[in-house]
Amino acid sequence: SQLNVTWRSNSMAWITCILYVEWIKKVFGPTVKKYLLEKNLPLKALLVINNFAHPPGFEDNLSEEFEFLKVKLLLPNTTPILQPVYQQVVSNFKKLYAKTLFQ
C-alpha cells in the first residue's frame, strides 16, 4: 500500500555512511521488522552490502537498535568474483516466483 522511498543527494553521487545509516534506521529496518511480524516469521534478517566504503564498527552501530538485523559487508572489489553467484540467485528466484505464481 505504501512504497518506502528515501531521496538524498551527495556531491560525489556516492552513498555515504550517514545516508546508509539513515536509510537502514528509518526505512529498511522498520519495513523489514513490520514484514516479519505480519508474516509471523522469526525476527531475523540479513542485509548484505557490496561496494561500500565504511568506517570501522559500522555493522555494530546498527545492531543496537535493530538486534534482529545482521549486516554483512562484502570485501572491496568482490563484484567480479560474485557476479556468477548473483546471476544464479536471480535465475533461481525467477523460477520459484513463476512456479508460485502459476500454482
Gaussian input, Z-matrix of N, CA and C with variables (Angstrom, degrees):
# hf/3-21g

backbone

0 1
 N
 C     1     B1
 C     2     B2     1     A1
 N     3     B3     2     A2     1     D1
 C     4     B4     3     A3     2     D2
 C     5     B5     4     A4     3     D3
 N     6     B6     5     A5     4     D4
 C     7     B7     6     A6     5     D5
 C     8     B8     7     A7     6     D6
 N     9     B9     8     A8     7     D7
 C    10    B10     9     A9     8     D8
 C    11    B11    10    A10     9     D9
 N    12    B12    11    A11    10    D10
 C    13    B13    12    A12    11    D11
 C    14    B14    13    A13    12    D12
 N    15    B15    14    A14    13    D13
 C    16    B16    15    A15    14    D14
 C    17    B17    16    A16    15    D15
 N    18    B18    17    A17    16    D16
 C    19    B19    18    A18    17    D17
 C    20    B20    19    A19    18    D18
 N    21    B21    20    A20    19    D19
 C    22    B22    21    A21    20    D20
 C    23    B23    22    A22    21    D21
 N    24    B24    23    A23    22    D22
 C    25    B25    24    A24    23    D23
 C    26    B26    25    A25    24    D24
 N    27    B27    26    A26    25    D25
 C    28    B28    27    A27    26    D26
 C    29    B29    28    A28    27    D27
 N    30    B30    29    A29    28    D28
 C    31    B31    30    A30    29    D29
 C    32    B32    31    A31    30    D30
 N    33    B33    32    A32    31    D31
 C    34    B34    33    A33    32    D32
 C    35    B35    34    A34    33    D33
 N    36    B36    35    A35    34    D34
 C    37    B37    36    A36    35    D35
 C    38    B38    37    A37    36    D36
 N    39    B39    38    A38    37    D37
 C    40    B40    39    A39    38    D38
 C    41    B41    40    A40    39    D39
 N    42    B42    41    A41    40    D40
 C    43    B43    42    A42    41    D41
 C    44    B44    43    A43    42    D42
 N    45    B45    44    A44    43    D43
 C    46    B46    45    A45    44    D44
 C    47    B47    46    A46    45    D45
 N    48    B48    47    A47    46    D46
 C    49    B49    48    A48    47    D47
 C    50    B50    49    A49    48    D48
 N    51    B51    50    A50    49    D49
 C    52    B52    51    A51    50    D50
 C    53    B53    52    A52    51    D51
 N    54    B54    53    A53    52    D52
 C    55    B55    54    A54    53    D53
 C    56    B56    55    A55    54    D54
 N    57    B57    56    A56    55    D55
 C    58    B58    57    A57    56    D56
 C    59    B59    58    A58    57    D57
 N    60    B60    59    A59    58    D58
 C    61    B61    60    A60    59    D59
 C    62    B62    61    A61    60    D60
 N    63    B63    62    A62    61    D61
 C    64    B64    63    A63    62    D62
 C    65    B65    64    A64    63    D63
 N    66    B66    65    A65    64    D64
 C    67    B67    66    A66    65    D65
 C    68    B68    67    A67    66    D66
 N    69    B69    68    A68    67    D67
 C    70    B70    69    A69    68    D68
 C    71    B71    70    A70    69    D69
 N    72    B72    71    A71    70    D70
 C    73    B73    72    A72    71    D71
 C    74    B74    73    A73    72    D72
 N    75    B75    74    A74    73    D73
 C    76    B76    75    A75    74    D74
 C    77    B77    76    A76    75    D75
 N    78    B78    77    A77    76    D76
 C    79    B79    78    A78    77    D77
 C    80    B80    79    A79    78    D78
 N    81    B81    80    A80    79    D79
 C    82    B82    81    A81    80    D80
 C    83    B83    82    A82    81    D81
 N    84    B84    83    A83    82    D82
 C    85    B85    84    A84    83    D83
 C    86    B86    85    A85    84    D84
 N    87    B87    86    A86    85    D85
 C    88    B88    87    A87    86    D86
 C    89    B89    88    A88    87    D87
 N    90    B90    89    A89    88    D88
 C    91    B91    90    A90    89    D89
 C    92    B92    91    A91    90    D90
 N    93    B93    92    A92    91    D91
 C    94    B94    93    A93    92    D92
 C    95    B95    94    A94    93    D93
 N    96    B96    95    A95    94    D94
 C    97    B97    96    A96    95    D95
 C    98    B98    97    A97    96    D96
 N    99    B99    98    A98    97    D97
 C   100   B100    99    A99    98    D98
 C   101   B101   100   A100    99    D99
 N   102   B102   101   A101   100   D100
 C   103   B103   102   A102   101   D101
 C   104   B104   103   A103   102   D102
 N   105   B105   104   A104   103   D103
 C   106   B106   105   A105   104   D104
 C   107   B107   106   A106   105   D105
 N   108   B108   107   A107   106   D106
 C   109   B109   108   A108   107   D107
 C   110   B110   109   A109   108   D108
 N   111   B111   110   A110   109   D109
 C   112   B112   111   A111   110   D110
 C   113   B113   112   A112   111   D111
 N   114   B114   113   A113   112   D112
 C   115   B115   114   A114   113   D113
 C   116   B116   115   A115   114   D114
 N   117   B117   116   A116   115   D115
 C   118   B118   117   A117   116   D116
 C   119   B119   118   A118   117   D117
 N   120   B120   119   A119   118   D118
 C   121   B121   120   A120   119   D119
 C   122   B122   121   A121   120   D120
 N   123   B123   122   A122   121   D121
 C   124   B124   123   A123   122   D122
 C   125   B125   124   A124   123   D123
 N   126   B126   125   A125   124   D124
 C   127   B127   126   A126   125   D125
 C   128   B128   127   A127   126   D126
 N   129   B129   128   A128   127   D127
 C   130   B130   129   A129   128   D128
 C   131   B131   130   A130   129   D129
 N   132   B132   131   A131   130   D130
 C   133   B133   132   A132   131   D131
 C   134   B134   133   A133   132   D132
 N   135   B135   134   A134   133   D133
 C   136   B136   135   A135   134   D134
 C   137   B137   136   A136   135   D135
 N   138   B138   137   A137   136   D136
 C   139   B139   138   A138   137   D137
 C   140   B140   139   A139   138   D138
 N   141   B141   140   A140   139   D139
 C   142   B142   141   A141   140   D140
 C   143   B143   142   A142   141   D141
 N   144   B144   143   A143   142   D142
 C   145   B145   144   A144   143   D143
 C   146   B146   145   A145   144   D144
 N   147   B147   146   A146   145   D145
 C   148   B148   147   A147   146   D146
 C   149   B149   148   A148   147   D147
 N   150   B150   149   A149   148   D148
 C   151   B151   150   A150   149   D149
 C   152   B152   151   A151   150   D150
 N   153   B153   152   A152   151   D151
 C   154   B154   153   A153   152   D152
 C   155   B155   154   A154   153   D153
 N   156   B156   155   A155   154   D154
 C   157   B157   156   A156   155   D155
 C   158   B158   157   A157   156   D156
 N   159   B159   158   A158   157   D157
 C   160   B160   159   A159   158   D158
 C   161   B161   160   A160   159   D159
 N   162   B162   161   A161   160   D160
 C   163   B163   162   A162   161   D161
 C   164   B164   163   A163   162   D162
 N   165   B165   164   A164   163   D163
 C   166   B166   165   A165   164   D164
 C   167   B167   166   A166   165   D165
 N   168   B168   167   A167   166   D166
 C   169   B169   168   A168   167   D167
 C   170   B170   169   A169   168   D168
 N   171   B171   170   A170   169   D169
 C   172   B172   171   A171   170   D170
 C   173   B173   172   A172   171   D171
 N   174   B174   173   A173   172   D172
 C   175   B175   174   A174   173   D173
 C   176   B176   175   A175   174   D174
 N   177   B177   176   A176   175   D175
 C   178   B178   177   A177   176   D176
 C   179   B179   178   A178   177   D177
 N   180   B180   179   A179   178   D178
 C   181   B181   180   A180   179   D179
 C   182   B182   181   A181   180   D180
 N   183   B183   182   A182   181   D181
 C   184   B184   183   A183   182   D182
 C   185   B185   184   A184   183   D183
 N   186   B186   185   A185   184   D184
 C   187   B187   186   A186   185   D185
 C   188   B188   187   A187   186   D186
 N   189   B189   188   A188   187   D187
 C   190   B190   189   A189   188   D188
 C   191   B191   190   A190   189   D189
 N   192   B192   191   A191   190   D190
 C   193   B193   192   A192   191   D191
 C   194   B194   193   A193   192   D192
 N   195   B195   194   A194   193   D193
 C   196   B196   195   A195   194   D194
 C   197   B197   196   A196   195   D195
 N   198   B198   197   A197   196   D196
 C   199   B199   198   A198   197   D197
 C   200   B200   199   A199   198   D198
 N   201   B201   200   A200   199   D199
 C   202   B202   201   A201   200   D200
 C   203   B203   202   A202   201   D201
 N   204   B204   203   A203   202   D202
 C   205   B205   204   A204   203   D203
 C   206   B206   205   A205   204   D204
 N   207   B207   206   A206   205   D205
 C   208   B208   207   A207   206   D206
 C   209   B209   208   A208   207   D207
 N   210   B210   209   A209   208   D208
 C   211   B211   210   A210   209   D209
 C   212   B212   211   A211   210   D210
 N   213   B213   212   A212   211   D211
 C   214   B214   213   A213   212   D212
 C   215   B215   214   A214   213   D213
 N   216   B216   215   A215   214   D214
 C   217   B217   216   A216   215   D215
 C   218   B218   217   A217   216   D216
 N   219   B219   218   A218   217   D217
 C   220   B220   219   A219   218   D218
 C   221   B221   220   A220   219   D219
 N   222   B222   221   A221   220   D220
 C   223   B223   222   A222   221   D221
 C   224   B224   223   A223   222   D222
 N   225   B225   224   A224   223   D223
 C   226   B226   225   A225   224   D224
 C   227   B227   226   A226   225   D225
 N   228   B228   227   A227   226   D226
 C   229   B229   228   A228   227   D227
 C   230   B230   229   A229   228   D228
 N   231   B231   230   A230   229   D229
 C   232   B232   231   A231   230   D230
 C   233   B233   232   A232   231   D231
 N   234   B234   233   A233   232   D232
 C   235   B235   234   A234   233   D233
 C   236   B236   235   A235   234   D234
 N   237   B237   236   A236   235   D235
 C   238   B238   237   A237   236   D236
 C   239   B239   238   A238   237   D237
 N   240   B240   239   A239   238   D238
 C   241   B241   240   A240   239   D239
 C   242   B242   241   A241   240   D240
 N   243   B243   242   A242   241   D241
 C   244   B244   243   A243   242   D242
 C   245   B245   244   A244   243   D243
 N   246   B246   245   A245   244   D244
 C   247   B247   246   A246   245   D245
 C   248   B248   247   A247   246   D246
 N   249   B249   248   A248   247   D247
 C   250   B250   249   A249   248   D248
 C   251   B251   250   A250   249   D249
 N   252   B252   251   A251   250   D250
 C   253   B253   252   A252   251   D251
 C   254   B254   253   A253   252   D252
 N   255   B255   254   A254   253   D253
 C   256   B256   255   A255   254   D254
 C   257   B257   256   A256   255   D255
 N   258   B258   257   A257   256   D256
 C   259   B259   258   A258   257   D257
 C   260   B260   259   A259   258   D258
 N   261   B261   260   A260   259   D259
 C   262   B262   261   A261   260   D260
 C   263   B263   262   A262   261   D261
 N   264   B264   263   A263   262   D262
 C   265   B265   264   A264   263   D263
 C   266   B266   265   A265   264   D264
 N   267   B267   266   A266   265   D265
 C   268   B268   267   A267   266   D266
 C   269   B269   268   A268   267   D267
 N   270   B270   269   A269   268   D268
 C   271   B271   270   A270   269   D269
 C   272   B272   271   A271   270   D270
 N   273   B273   272   A272   271   D271
 C   274   B274   273   A273   272   D272
 C   275   B275   274   A274   273   D273
 N   276   B276   275   A275   274   D274
 C   277   B277   276   A276   275   D275
 C   278   B278   277   A277   276   D276
 N   279   B279   278   A278   277   D277
 C   280   B280   279   A279   278   D278
 C   281   B281   280   A280   279   D279
 N   282   B282   281   A281   280   D280
 C   283   B283   282   A282   281   D281
 C   284   B284   283   A283   282   D282
 N   285   B285   284   A284   283   D283
 C   286   B286   285   A285   284   D284
 C   287   B287   286   A286   285   D285
 N   288   B288   287   A287   286   D286
 C   289   B289   288   A288   287   D287
 C   290   B290   289   A289   288   D288
 N   291   B291   290   A290   289   D289
 C   292   B292   291   A291   290   D290
 C   293   B293   292   A292   291   D291
 N   294   B294   293   A293   292   D292
 C   295   B295   294   A294   293   D293
 C   296   B296   295   A295   294   D294
 N   297   B297   296   A296   295   D295
 C   298   B298   297   A297   296   D296
 C   299   B299   298   A298   297   D297
 N   300   B300   299   A299   298   D298
 C   301   B301   300   A300   299   D299
 C   302   B302   301   A301   300   D300
 N   303   B303   302   A302   301   D301
 C   304   B304   303   A303   302   D302
 C   305   B305   304   A304   303   D303
 N   306   B306   305   A305   304   D304
 C   307   B307   306   A306   305   D305
 C   308   B308   307   A307   306   D306

   B1=1.4525
   B2=1.5243
   B3=1.3368
   B4=1.4635
   B5=1.5229
   B6=1.3144
   B7=1.4540
   B8=1.5213
   B9=1.3184
   B10=1.4618
   B11=1.5156
   B12=1.3105
   B13=1.4534
   B14=1.5196
   B15=1.3086
   B16=1.4571
   B17=1.5164
   B18=1.3122
   B19=1.4604
   B20=1.5229
   B21=1.2953
   B22=1.4647
   B23=1.5160
   B24=1.3152
   B25=1.4638
   B26=1.5142
   B27=1.3137
   B28=1.4468
   B29=1.5218
   B30=1.3096
   B31=1.4656
   B32=1.5271
   B33=1.3239
   B34=1.4646
   B35=1.5295
   B36=1.3213
   B37=1.4687
   B38=1.5297
   B39=1.3022
   B40=1.4563
   B41=1.5196
   B42=1.3094
   B43=1.4562
   B44=1.5205
   B45=1.2994
   B46=1.4627
   B47=1.5275
   B48=1.3027
   B49=1.4642
   B50=1.5293
   B51=1.3205
   B52=1.4676
   B53=1.5272
   B54=1.3354
   B55=1.4646
   B56=1.5255
   B57=1.3257
   B58=1.4687
   B59=1.5246
   B60=1.3166
   B61=1.4679
   B62=1.5238
   B63=1.3252
   B64=1.4677
   B65=1.5286
   B66=1.3369
   B67=1.4627
   B68=1.5285
   B69=1.3234
   B70=1.4656
   B71=1.5258
   B72=1.3241
   B73=1.4660
   B74=1.5257
   B75=1.3275
   B76=1.4664
   B77=1.5213
   B78=1.3279
   B79=1.4636
   B80=1.5266
   B81=1.3207
   B82=1.4616
   B83=1.5265
   B84=1.3200
   B85=1.4646
   B86=1.5164
   B87=1.3466
   B88=1.4659
   B89=1.5306
   B90=1.3368
   B91=1.4656
   B92=1.5222
   B93=1.3208
   B94=1.4648
   B95=1.5264
   B96=1.3149
   B97=1.4673
   B98=1.5305
   B99=1.3265
   B100=1.4650
   B101=1.5269
   B102=1.3254
   B103=1.4694
   B104=1.5284
   B105=1.3272
   B106=1.4646
   B107=1.5259
   B108=1.3297
   B109=1.4629
   B110=1.5269
   B111=1.3458
   B112=1.4660
   B113=1.5238
   B114=1.3199
   B115=1.4642
   B116=1.5241
   B117=1.3403
   B118=1.4664
   B119=1.5253
   B120=1.3107
   B121=1.4615
   B122=1.5180
   B123=1.3255
   B124=1.4654
   B125=1.5272
   B126=1.3170
   B127=1.4659
   B128=1.5244
   B129=1.3208
   B130=1.4607
   B131=1.5182
   B132=1.3280
   B133=1.4641
   B134=1.5208
   B135=1.3175
   B136=1.4555
   B137=1.5200
   B138=1.3245
   B139=1.4625
   B140=1.5181
   B141=1.3295
   B142=1.4626
   B143=1.5222
   B144=1.3235
   B145=1.4639
   B146=1.5195
   B147=1.3183
   B148=1.4552
   B149=1.5285
   B150=1.3202
   B151=1.4700
   B152=1.5232
   B153=1.2982
   B154=1.4627
   B155=1.5218
   B156=1.3252
   B157=1.4678
   B158=1.5253
   B159=1.2944
   B160=1.4610
   B161=1.5228
   B162=1.3241
   B163=1.4640
   B164=1.5234
   B165=1.3297
   B166=1.4714
   B167=1.5298
   B168=1.3042
   B169=1.4612
   B170=1.5127
   B171=1.3084
   B172=1.4673
   B173=1.5283
   B174=1.3287
   B175=1.4617
   B176=1.5251
   B177=1.3230
   B178=1.4639
   B179=1.5210
   B180=1.3268
   B181=1.4613
   B182=1.5222
   B183=1.2958
   B184=1.4574
   B185=1.5150
   B186=1.3175
   B187=1.4591
   B188=1.5253
   B189=1.3219
   B190=1.4622
   B191=1.5281
   B192=1.3198
   B193=1.4574
   B194=1.5306
   B195=1.3182
   B196=1.4585
   B197=1.5225
   B198=1.3210
   B199=1.4628
   B200=1.5252
   B201=1.3241
   B202=1.4652
   B203=1.5278
   B204=1.3208
   B205=1.4566
   B206=1.5232
   B207=1.3136
   B208=1.4621
   B209=1.5261
   B210=1.3221
   B211=1.4633
   B212=1.5185
   B213=1.3177
   B214=1.4610
   B215=1.5183
   B216=1.3134
   B217=1.4589
   B218=1.5146
   B219=1.3135
   B220=1.4577
   B221=1.5220
   B222=1.2957
   B223=1.4598
   B224=1.5267
   B225=1.3303
   B226=1.4671
   B227=1.5317
   B228=1.3076
   B229=1.4704
   B230=1.5283
   B231=1.3168
   B232=1.4662
   B233=1.5259
   B234=1.3215
   B235=1.4644
   B236=1.5229
   B237=1.3452
   B238=1.4713
   B239=1.5279
   B240=1.3188
   B241=1.4642
   B242=1.5291
   B243=1.3353
   B244=1.4570
   B245=1.5230
   B246=1.3098
   B247=1.4624
   B248=1.5300
   B249=1.3280
   B250=1.4774
   B251=1.5304
   B252=1.3200
   B253=1.4619
   B254=1.5229
   B255=1.3344
   B256=1.4652
   B257=1.5223
   B258=1.3218
   B259=1.4603
   B260=1.5216
   B261=1.3171
   B262=1.4628
   B263=1.5235
   B264=1.3251
   B265=1.4627
   B266=1.5226
   B267=1.3194
   B268=1.4646
   B269=1.5254
   B270=1.3086
   B271=1.4648
   B272=1.5260
   B273=1.3185
   B274=1.4694
   B275=1.5204
   B276=1.3320
   B277=1.4643
   B278=1.5255
   B279=1.3295
   B280=1.4662
   B281=1.5269
   B282=1.3218
   B283=1.4657
   B284=1.5260
   B285=1.3297
   B286=1.4643
   B287=1.5228
   B288=1.3224
   B289=1.4638
   B290=1.5270
   B291=1.3355
   B292=1.4651
   B293=1.5292
   B294=1.3143
   B295=1.4650
   B296=1.5285
   B297=1.3328
   B298=1.4647
   B299=1.5245
   B300=1.3090
   B301=1.4600
   B302=1.5228
   B303=1.3230
   B304=1.4571
   B305=1.5255
   B306=1.3106
   B307=1.4724
   B308=1.5062
   A1=111.51
   A2=116.66
   A3=119.55
   A4=108.78
   A5=115.43
   A6=121.26
   A7=108.50
   A8=116.50
   A9=120.59
   A10=109.70
   A11=115.91
   A12=121.81
   A13=108.48
   A14=115.59
   A15=121.12
   A16=107.86
   A17=116.43
   A18=120.44
   A19=108.24
   A20=115.49
   A21=122.54
   A22=107.00
   A23=116.01
   A24=118.70
   A25=109.91
   A26=113.69
   A27=121.50
   A28=105.72
   A29=117.60
   A30=121.47
   A31=113.10
   A32=117.43
   A33=120.07
   A34=112.02
   A35=116.89
   A36=122.67
   A37=111.95
   A38=116.71
   A39=122.31
   A40=109.02
   A41=114.96
   A42=119.36
   A43=106.84
   A44=116.16
   A45=120.35
   A46=109.56
   A47=115.02
   A48=120.66
   A49=110.32
   A50=116.79
   A51=120.66
   A52=110.33
   A53=116.63
   A54=120.02
   A55=111.51
   A56=116.18
   A57=119.80
   A58=111.11
   A59=116.29
   A60=120.01
   A61=110.02
   A62=116.95
   A63=120.56
   A64=110.63
   A65=116.48
   A66=120.46
   A67=111.16
   A68=116.52
   A69=119.66
   A70=110.72
   A71=117.24
   A72=120.67
   A73=113.44
   A74=117.70
   A75=119.89
   A76=114.26
   A77=117.54
   A78=119.45
   A79=111.63
   A80=117.12
   A81=121.15
   A82=112.66
   A83=117.16
   A84=121.04
   A85=113.36
   A86=118.32
   A87=119.22
   A88=113.69
   A89=116.97
   A90=120.23
   A91=111.08
   A92=116.72
   A93=120.56
   A94=110.17
   A95=117.18
   A96=120.57
   A97=110.74
   A98=116.53
   A99=120.74
   A100=110.61
   A101=116.41
   A102=121.16
   A103=110.99
   A104=116.69
   A105=120.32
   A106=111.33
   A107=116.93
   A108=120.34
   A109=111.36
   A110=116.63
   A111=120.25
   A112=112.00
   A113=117.24
   A114=121.97
   A115=112.33
   A116=116.94
   A117=122.35
   A118=111.92
   A119=115.47
   A120=121.80
   A121=109.44
   A122=117.73
   A123=119.74
   A124=110.16
   A125=115.61
   A126=120.20
   A127=109.38
   A128=115.70
   A129=122.79
   A130=107.66
   A131=115.83
   A132=120.04
   A133=108.96
   A134=114.96
   A135=121.67
   A136=108.57
   A137=116.59
   A138=122.89
   A139=107.19
   A140=116.14
   A141=121.73
   A142=107.37
   A143=115.97
   A144=121.73
   A145=109.00
   A146=115.04
   A147=122.02
   A148=109.68
   A149=116.43
   A150=122.66
   A151=112.90
   A152=116.24
   A153=120.93
   A154=109.17
   A155=115.58
   A156=120.26
   A157=107.16
   A158=116.58
   A159=121.00
   A160=110.72
   A161=115.83
   A162=118.98
   A163=110.27
   A164=117.70
   A165=120.24
   A166=110.72
   A167=116.35
   A168=120.95
   A169=114.50
   A170=117.96
   A171=121.20
   A172=111.17
   A173=117.45
   A174=121.30
   A175=111.62
   A176=116.79
   A177=121.10
   A178=112.09
   A179=117.75
   A180=121.09
   A181=111.97
   A182=117.21
   A183=120.56
   A184=112.23
   A185=117.31
   A186=120.24
   A187=113.04
   A188=118.24
   A189=119.95
   A190=111.45
   A191=116.84
   A192=120.59
   A193=112.68
   A194=116.09
   A195=121.17
   A196=108.66
   A197=115.90
   A198=120.38
   A199=112.20
   A200=117.26
   A201=121.10
   A202=111.95
   A203=117.31
   A204=121.96
   A205=110.72
   A206=115.33
   A207=121.56
   A208=107.28
   A209=116.49
   A210=121.68
   A211=108.64
   A212=115.70
   A213=121.33
   A214=108.63
   A215=115.11
   A216=121.33
   A217=109.06
   A218=116.11
   A219=119.92
   A220=109.74
   A221=115.52
   A222=120.37
   A223=110.11
   A224=117.22
   A225=119.99
   A226=111.44
   A227=115.38
   A228=123.55
   A229=113.99
   A230=117.55
   A231=119.92
   A232=112.58
   A233=118.01
   A234=120.47
   A235=112.83
   A236=119.89
   A237=118.37
   A238=113.08
   A239=116.37
   A240=120.18
   A241=110.63
   A242=116.46
   A243=121.14
   A244=114.02
   A245=118.68
   A246=120.73
   A247=112.94
   A248=119.88
   A249=118.49
   A250=112.57
   A251=117.57
   A252=120.92
   A253=109.52
   A254=117.24
   A255=121.51
   A256=110.77
   A257=116.44
   A258=120.22
   A259=110.53
   A260=117.82
   A261=121.28
   A262=110.81
   A263=117.85
   A264=121.28
   A265=109.89
   A266=117.35
   A267=121.42
   A268=110.43
   A269=116.82
   A270=121.16
   A271=110.88
   A272=117.40
   A273=121.29
   A274=111.31
   A275=116.88
   A276=120.88
   A277=110.32
   A278=116.96
   A279=120.69
   A280=111.17
   A281=116.50
   A282=120.24
   A283=111.03
   A284=116.81
   A285=120.34
   A286=111.55
   A287=116.57
   A288=120.77
   A289=110.31
   A290=116.69
   A291=120.61
   A292=110.74
   A293=116.66
   A294=121.01
   A295=110.45
   A296=116.38
   A297=121.34
   A298=111.07
   A299=116.60
   A300=121.76
   A301=111.77
   A302=116.85
   A303=120.25
   A304=114.00
   A305=118.22
   A306=120.22
   A307=110.55
   D1=-26.72
   D2=-179.49
   D3=-138.97
   D4=132.35
   D5=178.81
   D6=-98.39
   D7=117.82
   D8=178.75
   D9=-80.87
   D10=109.87
   D11=-179.81
   D12=-127.51
   D13=134.62
   D14=176.46
   D15=-119.38
   D16=131.67
   D17=177.80
   D18=-118.01
   D19=125.67
   D20=175.80
   D21=-143.06
   D22=159.82
   D23=176.94
   D24=-131.05
   D25=161.79
   D26=-179.36
   D27=-149.09
   D28=139.68
   D29=-173.66
   D30=-60.38
   D31=-24.72
   D32=-179.60
   D33=-97.53
   D34=0.85
   D35=-179.51
   D36=60.22
   D37=34.47
   D38=176.79
   D39=-113.79
   D40=158.27
   D41=171.89
   D42=-89.21
   D43=116.67
   D44=-179.05
   D45=-87.60
   D46=168.80
   D47=178.46
   D48=-59.94
   D49=-41.57
   D50=-179.44
   D51=-62.05
   D52=-44.06
   D53=179.08
   D54=-64.45
   D55=-40.85
   D56=179.70
   D57=-63.42
   D58=-47.12
   D59=-179.33
   D60=-62.19
   D61=-42.78
   D62=178.94
   D63=-60.66
   D64=-45.20
   D65=-179.61
   D66=-63.45
   D67=-43.33
   D68=-179.18
   D69=-65.24
   D70=-44.30
   D71=-176.20
   D72=-74.37
   D73=-34.58
   D74=-175.50
   D75=-97.27
   D76=-26.11
   D77=-175.06
   D78=-119.07
   D79=-64.79
   D80=-171.76
   D81=-62.46
   D82=-53.92
   D83=-177.33
   D84=-57.12
   D85=-55.19
   D86=179.64
   D87=-62.17
   D88=-37.06
   D89=-179.85
   D90=-66.21
   D91=-44.27
   D92=179.33
   D93=-65.47
   D94=-43.02
   D95=179.74
   D96=-60.98
   D97=-45.52
   D98=179.16
   D99=-60.49
   D100=-44.68
   D101=179.95
   D102=-60.72
   D103=-48.16
   D104=-178.29
   D105=-62.19
   D106=-40.98
   D107=179.09
   D108=-66.81
   D109=-42.90
   D110=179.65
   D111=-62.31
   D112=-35.02
   D113=-177.80
   D114=-91.40
   D115=4.62
   D116=-177.96
   D117=54.46
   D118=41.59
   D119=178.00
   D120=-99.62
   D121=156.81
   D122=177.09
   D123=-61.27
   D124=145.66
   D125=178.90
   D126=-76.87
   D127=78.27
   D128=177.47
   D129=-143.38
   D130=129.92
   D131=177.95
   D132=-147.28
   D133=150.07
   D134=179.22
   D135=-123.95
   D136=126.83
   D137=175.18
   D138=-114.38
   D139=116.26
   D140=179.03
   D141=-102.42
   D142=123.46
   D143=-176.98
   D144=-114.49
   D145=132.10
   D146=-179.06
   D147=-118.08
   D148=147.57
   D149=176.38
   D150=54.24
   D151=57.62
   D152=-179.72
   D153=-134.90
   D154=115.89
   D155=175.87
   D156=-77.74
   D157=117.62
   D158=-173.22
   D159=-129.55
   D160=154.90
   D161=175.16
   D162=-78.29
   D163=159.09
   D164=176.82
   D165=-58.18
   D166=140.67
   D167=177.82
   D168=81.17
   D169=10.33
   D170=-178.73
   D171=-55.40
   D172=-46.81
   D173=-178.15
   D174=-63.62
   D175=-36.60
   D176=-177.10
   D177=-68.18
   D178=-33.70
   D179=-178.84
   D180=-65.04
   D181=-27.17
   D182=-177.87
   D183=-84.79
   D184=-28.39
   D185=-173.12
   D186=-67.77
   D187=-20.85
   D188=-179.50
   D189=-65.30
   D190=-45.76
   D191=-177.15
   D192=-83.94
   D193=-34.35
   D194=-178.00
   D195=-123.68
   D196=76.75
   D197=-176.99
   D198=-62.58
   D199=-26.25
   D200=-179.25
   D201=-75.53
   D202=-14.73
   D203=-174.36
   D204=-99.36
   D205=119.46
   D206=177.30
   D207=-102.54
   D208=125.73
   D209=179.45
   D210=-109.40
   D211=126.38
   D212=176.82
   D213=-121.45
   D214=129.19
   D215=179.18
   D216=-102.51
   D217=124.76
   D218=177.51
   D219=-74.32
   D220=153.24
   D221=179.09
   D222=-64.31
   D223=150.85
   D224=178.61
   D225=-58.24
   D226=147.78
   D227=175.48
   D228=61.29
   D229=32.59
   D230=177.60
   D231=-95.79
   D232=-6.59
   D233=-177.84
   D234=-55.50
   D235=-47.65
   D236=-179.62
   D237=-61.00
   D238=-32.53
   D239=-179.90
   D240=-73.92
   D241=-39.38
   D242=-174.68
   D243=-87.46
   D244=-10.03
   D245=-176.17
   D246=-52.07
   D247=-45.50
   D248=177.45
   D249=-60.80
   D250=-34.12
   D251=177.80
   D252=-64.27
   D253=-46.04
   D254=178.63
   D255=-58.62
   D256=-43.45
   D257=-179.40
   D258=-61.38
   D259=-40.98
   D260=179.75
   D261=-68.26
   D262=-39.80
   D263=178.11
   D264=-61.85
   D265=-46.31
   D266=179.57
   D267=-62.78
   D268=-43.71
   D269=179.31
   D270=-61.03
   D271=-46.19
   D272=178.94
   D273=-63.25
   D274=-41.14
   D275=179.44
   D276=-61.60
   D277=-45.16
   D278=179.94
   D279=-60.72
   D280=-42.20
   D281=179.55
   D282=-63.88
   D283=-46.91
   D284=-179.64
   D285=-65.88
   D286=-38.85
   D287=179.09
   D288=-63.13
   D289=-47.08
   D290=179.50
   D291=-62.26
   D292=-41.99
   D293=179.72
   D294=-61.91
   D295=-45.64
   D296=179.65
   D297=-66.52
   D298=-40.11
   D299=-177.95
   D300=-62.48
   D301=-39.06
   D302=-175.12
   D303=-94.90
   D304=5.61
   D305=176.62
   D306=-83.64

